[in-house]
Amino acid sequence: MIRVHQLSFQYPQAKTPALDGLSLDVPRGSLYGLLGPNGSGKTTLLSLISGILRAPRLAIHVDGQDLSGHLAEVQAFSALVPQDLAFYPRMTVQENLDFFAGVRGYRGADARTRVEEAVRMASLEASQGQIAERCSGGIKRRLNIAIGMLNRPRLLLLDEPTVGIDPQSRRFILQSVKAIHAAGTTVVYTSHYMEEVQDLCDTVGVMDHGRLLAQGDLKTLLASGHRGGAAKDLEELFLQLTEHALRD
């Protein structure tokens, strides 16, 4: 579904690149966990795939199309749910969903149907009339995801969707991600919570300093570990890989 080849990206005035010759593959239909410490380049990568940042020519292909030349087509079937809350805080939950459905170009019965689907998916029925900024952290995160689901994406990019919320809301969001994936959506999921990725994801990529340290089927990665030593869990594998990268 996503193929990234030798992708480099450097922000203006930055001394080092955010992405440094990064290559990775996200299989179609996978729930791909993207791990890395702060500053490793995860959010930059998602911003490039989603079109927030301009991708270099031929560096990113999505569904077989060069993103630099087919951004509009890719955005039509994909969605980014950013780490920051991306809605209008003084509007109600319902008003936000109606507004963003309109931004996507949906009108009339189609818009109503899509909003109703998003409300059900995120269990926002009891919160539709609430002002968004007065909602709990969990409801705000669910609204963020609901907005991302309005176009029924075949590719969903989730950037740390459970940051700063209570355990009950976190469980709900994880269950929702599983259901979205089970319905056929390819999901890229970034998180600092190793147990989330180990529970959710079938494929994992580990990043540091803008480079990919390891990628593959989760069970195979854990069995092989780093340099032949099996890891008991994803956290141990992550530490092995990042500590070795620091020494290099």
C-alpha positions in Angstrom: 0.0 0.0 0.0 2.9 2.4 0.8 6.4 2.2 -0.6 9.0 4.7 0.6 12.3 4.6 -1.2 15.4 6.5 -0.1 13.4 9.4 1.3 15.3 12.3 2.7 13.8 15.5 4.2 15.3 18.4 6.0 13.4 21.4 7.5 14.7 24.9 6.7 17.3 26.0 9.3 17.7 22.5 10.7 21.2 21.2 11.1 20.4 17.6 10.4 17.8 15.9 8.2 14.5 14.7 9.8 14.5 11.7 7.4 17.8 10.3 6.1 17.5 7.9 3.2 14.5 6.2 4.7 13.0 3.2 2.9 10.0 1.1 4.2 7.0 -0.8 2.9 3.5 -0.9 4.4 1.7 -4.0 3.1 -1.9 -3.6 1.9 -4.3 -4.6 4.6 -1.8 -4.5 7.4 -1.9 -2.8 10.8 1.6 -1.3 10.7 3.1 -0.1 13.9 5.7 2.7 13.6 7.9 3.1 16.6 10.7 5.5 17.4 11.8 8.0 20.1 10.8 11.7 19.9 12.6 13.3 17.0 13.0 10.0 15.1 11.0 11.3 12.1 7.7 9.5 12.6 5.4 12.6 12.4 7.5 14.0 9.5 7.0 10.8 7.6 3.2 10.8 8.1 3.1 14.5 7.2 4.8 13.7 3.9 2.5 10.7 3.1 -0.6 12.7 3.9 0.5 15.7 1.8 0.9 18.2 4.7 4.5 18.4 3.6 5.5 18.1 -0.1 7.0 14.7 -1.0 10.0 14.5 -3.3 9.4 13.1 -6.7 9.3 9.2 -6.8 10.2 8.9 -3.1 6.7 7.8 -1.9 4.3 5.6 -3.7 0.8 5.0 -2.3 -1.4 2.3 -4.0 1.1 2.2 -6.8 0.9 6.0 -7.5 3.8 8.5 -7.2 2.5 10.7 -4.4 4.2 13.8 -5.8 2.2 13.6 -9.0 -1.1 12.1 -7.7 -1.6 13.7 -4.3 -5.3 14.6 -4.8 -6.1 11.0 -5.8 -4.3 9.6 -2.8 -6.0 12.1 -0.4 -9.4 11.0 -1.7 -9.0 7.5 -0.2 -6.7 8.3 2.8 -6.8 10.2 6.0 -4.5 11.5 8.7 -5.5 11.7 12.4 -2.8 13.9 13.8 -1.4 13.9 17.3 -2.7 17.4 17.8 -6.4 17.9 18.1 -7.6 19.0 14.7 -11.1 20.5 15.1 -12.7 23.8 16.2 -12.9 23.9 20.0 -15.8 26.3 20.2 -18.1 24.3 17.9 -20.1 21.3 19.0 -19.1 17.8 18.2 -21.9 17.6 15.6 -21.0 21.0 14.1 -17.4 19.9 13.7 -18.4 16.7 11.9 -20.9 18.6 9.6 -18.2 21.2 8.8 -15.5 18.7 8.0 -17.9 16.6 5.9 -18.5 19.8 3.9 -14.8 20.4 3.6 -14.5 16.9 2.1 -17.1 17.9 -0.5 -20.0 15.8 0.8 -23.5 17.3 0.6 -27.0 16.4 1.6 -27.9 12.8 2.3 -24.4 11.6 1.6 -23.0 14.0 4.2 -25.6 13.0 6.8 -24.9 9.3 6.2 -21.1 9.8 6.6 -21.5 11.8 9.8 -23.9 9.3 11.2 -21.4 6.5 10.4 -18.6 8.4 12.1 -20.7 9.1 15.2 -21.6 5.4 15.6 -18.0 4.3 15.0 -16.7 6.6 17.7 -19.7 6.2 20.0 -20.3 10.0 20.1 -24.1 9.8 20.2 -24.2 11.2 23.8 -21.7 14.0 23.0 -23.0 15.4 19.7 -24.4 18.6 21.3 -21.4 19.3 23.5 -18.9 22.1 22.8 -15.7 20.4 21.7 -13.4 22.2 24.1 -15.6 21.2 27.1 -15.4 17.5 26.2 -13.2 15.0 28.1 -9.8 14.1 26.6 -11.1 10.8 25.5 -14.1 12.3 23.6 -11.8 14.8 22.0 -9.6 12.0 20.7 -12.6 10.1 19.5 -13.8 13.2 17.6 -10.4 13.5 16.0 -10.7 9.9 14.7 -14.3 10.4 13.7 -13.3 13.3 11.5 -10.7 11.2 9.9 -13.2 8.5 9.1 -15.6 10.7 7.1 -14.2 9.7 3.8 -14.3 6.0 4.6 -10.5 5.8 4.0 -8.7 2.7 2.6 -5.5 4.1 4.3 -5.6 5.6 7.8 -2.6 7.3 9.4 -2.9 7.5 13.2 -0.3 9.6 15.0 -0.3 8.7 18.7 -4.1 8.7 19.0 -4.1 7.7 22.7 -1.8 10.4 24.2 -3.1 12.0 27.4 -6.4 10.0 27.9 -7.8 7.8 30.6 -7.5 4.0 30.5 -11.2 3.5 29.6 -11.0 5.8 26.6 -7.7 4.3 25.6 -9.3 0.8 25.5 -12.2 2.1 23.4 -9.9 3.7 20.9 -7.8 0.5 20.6 -10.9 -1.5 20.0 -12.0 1.0 17.4 -8.7 0.7 15.6 -9.0 -3.1 15.5 -12.5 -2.8 14.1 -11.4 -0.2 11.4 -8.6 -2.6 10.4 -10.9 -5.6 10.4 -13.2 -3.8 8.0 -10.4 -3.7 5.4 -8.6 -0.4 6.1 -4.8 -0.4 6.0 -3.6 1.4 9.2 -0.3 3.0 10.1 -0.2 3.5 13.8 2.5 5.4 15.8 2.7 5.2 19.5 5.1 5.4 22.5 3.2 2.7 24.2 4.9 -0.6 23.3 2.1 -2.8 24.6 -0.4 -1.0 22.3 1.7 -1.8 19.2 2.4 -5.4 20.3 -1.4 -5.9 20.9 -2.6 -4.2 17.7 0.0 -4.5 15.0 0.9 -7.4 12.7 3.9 -5.5 11.1 6.3 -3.2 12.8 8.9 -0.6 11.7 11.4 0.9 14.2 12.9 4.3 13.4 15.6 6.5 14.9 17.4 9.5 13.6 15.4 9.5 10.4 16.4 6.0 9.5 14.7 2.6 9.6 16.4 0.3 12.0 14.2 -2.8 11.5 11.0 -3.8 9.8 8.9 -6.9 9.4 6.4 -9.3 10.8 6.2 -8.7 14.5 6.5 -12.4 15.5 9.6 -12.8 13.2 11.2 -9.7 14.6 10.8 -10.8 18.2 12.1 -14.3 17.4 15.2 -13.0 15.6 15.8 -10.1 18.0 18.9 -8.1 17.2 22.0 -9.8 15.9 20.4 -13.2 16.5 19.3 -12.7 20.1 15.5 -13.2 20.6 13.6 -10.5 22.4 11.0 -11.4 25.0 8.8 -8.4 23.9 8.7 -5.4 21.7 10.1 -3.1 24.3 13.2 -5.2 24.6 13.6 -5.3 20.9 13.1 -1.5 20.6 15.8 -0.9 23.2 18.2 -3.3 21.5 17.8 -1.5 18.2 17.9 2.1 19.4 20.9 1.5 21.8 22.9 0.0 19.0 22.0 2.9 16.7 23.3 5.3 19.3 26.6 3.5 19.5 26.9 3.7 15.7 
